[in-house]
């Protein structure tokens, strides 16, 4: 089990362009297809991992690893998902300083932006509405409530420049009131 955890999360770490949220769709697909967790458990793990300090992907790997193989599983899964970044950053740091202004390098990063955006939007949709979209598990008013809270959070951050921690607290209170 430990080897399987390491290999899975090492692969996710190798493919996780765009950060933790972009990696969440990969983690979900891999962990649920293996039967380690179901979609509802993944949403719970994602919620817990998102509230904890650090990368949501690394936190999710830690929680899934712990669930599968205890403390050793948590350590192995965390090492697996973070090791590719460590290796890549160490290898590219000196090289990037020399080529960061090259047009091909800039074009590469512009080309990766749409993929990263799509992965983040997918993760956001799944976390926010994965249990309600077409599944019949939540009533329509609950979906409307989630949309209202989501819109209010976006407005508070973008328009009114609220601190993210304040928005999280306000969303939690709104969730308690609405649901």
TAMO-V638228 format. One record per pair of residues at least 24 apart in sequence whose C-alpha atoms are under 10 Angstrom apart, sorted by sequence separation. I is the first residue (numbers start at 1). J is the second residue. D is the distance in Angstrom with one decimal. If there is no record, write none. Layout:
# TAMO-V638228
i:I j:J d:D
i:I j:J d:D
This chain:
# TAMO-V638228
i:57 j:81 d:7.8
i:58 j:82 d:6.9
i:21 j:46 d:9.4
i:57 j:82 d:9.2
i:146 j:171 d:9.6
i:149 j:174 d:7.0
i:5 j:31 d:9.6
i:148 j:174 d:9.5
i:149 j:175 d:7.6
i:37 j:64 d:8.1
i:55 j:82 d:9.7
i:36 j:64 d:8.0
i:146 j:174 d:9.5
i:21 j:50 d:9.0
i:36 j:65 d:9.7
i:145 j:174 d:9.0
i:146 j:175 d:8.1
i:149 j:178 d:9.3
i:20 j:50 d:9.5
i:27 j:57 d:7.8
i:31 j:61 d:9.7
i:37 j:67 d:9.1
i:145 j:175 d:8.1
i:148 j:178 d:10.0
i:26 j:57 d:9.6
i:36 j:67 d:8.6
i:37 j:68 d:9.3
i:24 j:56 d:7.8
i:25 j:57 d:9.7
i:28 j:60 d:9.6
i:36 j:68 d:7.3
i:146 j:178 d:9.0
i:23 j:56 d:8.7
i:24 j:57 d:6.1
i:27 j:60 d:8.2
i:31 j:64 d:8.2
i:142 j:175 d:9.9
i:145 j:178 d:6.7
i:146 j:179 d:9.5
i:20 j:54 d:9.2
i:21 j:55 d:8.2
i:22 j:56 d:9.6
i:23 j:57 d:6.2
i:24 j:58 d:9.7
i:27 j:61 d:7.9
i:145 j:179 d:8.0
i:20 j:55 d:5.5
i:21 j:56 d:6.5
i:22 j:57 d:8.4
i:23 j:58 d:9.4
i:19 j:55 d:7.7
i:20 j:56 d:5.2
i:21 j:57 d:6.6
i:24 j:60 d:8.2
i:142 j:178 d:8.2
i:19 j:56 d:8.7
i:20 j:57 d:4.4
i:24 j:61 d:9.7
i:27 j:64 d:9.6
i:141 j:178 d:9.5
i:142 j:179 d:7.3
i:19 j:57 d:7.8
i:20 j:58 d:7.2
i:141 j:179 d:9.5
i:19 j:58 d:9.9
i:20 j:59 d:9.1
i:20 j:60 d:9.2
i:16 j:57 d:8.9
i:13 j:57 d:8.7
i:12 j:57 d:9.1
i:13 j:58 d:9.0
i:9 j:57 d:9.4
i:9 j:58 d:9.0
i:12 j:61 d:9.7
i:9 j:61 d:6.9
i:8 j:61 d:9.6
i:9 j:62 d:9.8
i:6 j:61 d:9.7
i:5 j:61 d:8.8
i:9 j:65 d:9.4
i:23 j:81 d:9.9
i:5 j:64 d:8.9
i:6 j:65 d:9.0
i:5 j:65 d:6.7
i:2 j:65 d:8.4
i:5 j:68 d:8.4
i:1 j:65 d:9.4
i:5 j:69 d:8.8
i:13 j:78 d:9.8
i:16 j:81 d:9.0
i:2 j:68 d:8.7
i:10 j:76 d:9.7
i:13 j:79 d:9.6
i:14 j:80 d:9.5
i:15 j:81 d:9.8
i:1 j:68 d:7.7
i:2 j:69 d:7.1
i:6 j:73 d:8.5
i:9 j:76 d:8.8
i:10 j:77 d:8.0
i:13 j:80 d:7.1
i:14 j:81 d:7.8
i:1 j:69 d:7.1
i:2 j:70 d:9.9
i:5 j:73 d:7.0
i:6 j:74 d:9.8
i:9 j:77 d:5.8
i:10 j:78 d:9.0
i:12 j:80 d:8.4
i:13 j:81 d:4.4
i:14 j:82 d:9.0
i:16 j:84 d:9.4
i:17 j:85 d:9.7
i:4 j:73 d:9.8
i:5 j:74 d:9.0
i:6 j:75 d:9.3
i:7 j:76 d:9.4
i:8 j:77 d:8.1
i:9 j:78 d:7.6
i:10 j:79 d:7.9
i:11 j:80 d:7.9
i:12 j:81 d:6.4
i:13 j:82 d:6.3
i:14 j:83 d:8.7
i:15 j:84 d:9.0
i:16 j:85 d:9.0
i:2 j:72 d:7.6
i:3 j:73 d:9.2
i:5 j:75 d:9.9
i:6 j:76 d:5.6
i:7 j:77 d:8.5
i:9 j:79 d:8.2
i:10 j:80 d:4.2
i:11 j:81 d:7.5
i:12 j:82 d:9.4
i:13 j:83 d:7.4
i:14 j:84 d:5.5
i:15 j:85 d:9.9
i:2 j:73 d:5.9
i:5 j:76 d:6.8
i:6 j:77 d:5.2
i:9 j:80 d:4.9
i:10 j:81 d:4.8
i:13 j:84 d:5.6
i:14 j:85 d:7.3
i:1 j:73 d:8.0
i:2 j:74 d:9.3
i:4 j:76 d:9.6
i:5 j:77 d:5.5
i:6 j:78 d:8.2
i:8 j:80 d:7.6
i:9 j:81 d:4.6
i:10 j:82 d:7.5
i:12 j:84 d:9.0
i:13 j:85 d:6.8
i:2 j:75 d:9.5
i:3 j:76 d:8.2
i:4 j:77 d:9.1
i:5 j:78 d:9.2
i:6 j:79 d:7.3
i:7 j:80 d:6.8
i:8 j:81 d:8.3
i:9 j:82 d:8.4
i:10 j:83 d:7.0
i:11 j:84 d:8.4
i:13 j:86 d:9.9
i:14 j:87 d:9.9
i:2 j:76 d:6.6
i:3 j:77 d:9.2
i:5 j:79 d:9.8
i:6 j:80 d:4.8
i:7 j:81 d:8.9
i:9 j:83 d:9.4
i:10 j:84 d:6.5
i:14 j:88 d:9.0
i:2 j:77 d:8.0
i:5 j:80 d:7.6
i:6 j:81 d:7.7
i:9 j:84 d:9.5
i:10 j:85 d:9.6
i:5 j:81 d:9.6
i:3 j:80 d:9.7
i:6 j:83 d:10.0
i:46 j:123 d:9.6
i:43 j:123 d:10.0
i:47 j:127 d:8.0
i:46 j:127 d:7.5
i:43 j:126 d:8.0
i:44 j:127 d:8.9
i:42 j:126 d:9.9
i:43 j:127 d:5.8
i:42 j:127 d:8.7
i:43 j:128 d:8.7
i:43 j:129 d:9.9
i:39 j:126 d:9.3
i:40 j:127 d:9.5
i:43 j:130 d:8.2
i:39 j:127 d:9.6
i:43 j:131 d:8.7
i:40 j:130 d:8.6
i:39 j:130 d:8.1
i:40 j:131 d:7.3
i:39 j:131 d:8.2
i:22 j:115 d:8.9
i:23 j:116 d:9.3
i:26 j:119 d:9.0
i:18 j:112 d:8.3
i:22 j:116 d:6.1
i:25 j:119 d:6.9
i:17 j:112 d:8.1
i:18 j:113 d:8.0
i:21 j:116 d:9.0
i:22 j:117 d:7.9
i:24 j:119 d:8.2
i:25 j:120 d:8.3
i:28 j:123 d:9.3
i:17 j:113 d:9.4
i:21 j:117 d:9.8
i:22 j:118 d:8.2
i:23 j:119 d:7.6
i:24 j:120 d:8.3
i:25 j:121 d:9.9
i:18 j:115 d:8.4
i:19 j:116 d:8.3
i:22 j:119 d:4.8
i:23 j:120 d:8.3
i:25 j:122 d:7.2
i:26 j:123 d:9.5
i:17 j:115 d:8.6
i:18 j:116 d:5.1
i:21 j:119 d:7.6
i:22 j:120 d:4.8
i:24 j:122 d:9.1
i:25 j:123 d:5.8
i:28 j:126 d:9.9
i:17 j:116 d:6.7
i:18 j:117 d:8.1
i:21 j:120 d:5.6
i:22 j:121 d:8.4
i:24 j:123 d:6.3
i:25 j:124 d:9.6
i:16 j:116 d:9.0
i:19 j:119 d:9.9
i:20 j:120 d:9.0
i:21 j:121 d:9.0
i:22 j:122 d:8.4
i:23 j:123 d:8.5
i:24 j:124 d:9.5
i:18 j:119 d:8.3
i:19 j:120 d:9.0
i:21 j:122 d:9.3
i:22 j:123 d:7.0
i:25 j:126 d:8.5
i:17 j:119 d:9.4
i:18 j:120 d:8.2
i:21 j:123 d:6.6
i:22 j:124 d:9.5
i:24 j:126 d:9.8
i:25 j:127 d:10.0
i:16 j:119 d:9.7
i:21 j:124 d:8.2
i:24 j:127 d:9.7
i:51 j:165 d:9.9
i:51 j:168 d:9.1
